Amino acid sequence: VFTFVFLQSAFAQKVKYSIDQRLEECIAKDWTTAGMSNCTYEAEKEWDAEINKYYKLLMGILNKDEEELLKQAQKAWLKFRDAEFGVIRTIYPTDATVFSNIRSADSMAIVKDRALQLKAYYG
């Protein structure tokens, strides 16, 4: 199982998802600093919707004990996400607009990774 999930995760890094495609198209239309940040924020919201989708799908196939484990894991991940977002805001200061794109991209990557992880669990 570990090998399969690892390989699936490695493969996921090479796949271009429709959300990524829309992000690229959005940035191509507005490659200003604000435009890129807005595009990335919208992509993050889409990845968050994927998290919710796969979380619900998983909850529909797990037994009660497994559901509880997933709930605990998701709560822990939410704490991790919020802490990471705080670190990102601290490391990349808000007084330089160029850092807004880095903050947006790093935040989106955290959410995307979780969405792909839950998708891989679902199969």
Buried (B, 14 or more C-beta within 10 A) or exposed (E): EEEEEEEBEEEBEEEEBEBBEBBEEBBEEEEEBEBBBBBBBBBBEBBBEBBEBBBEBBEEEBEEEEBEEBEEBBEEBEEEBEEBBEEBBEEBEEEEEEBBBBBBBBBBBBBBBBBBBBBBBBE
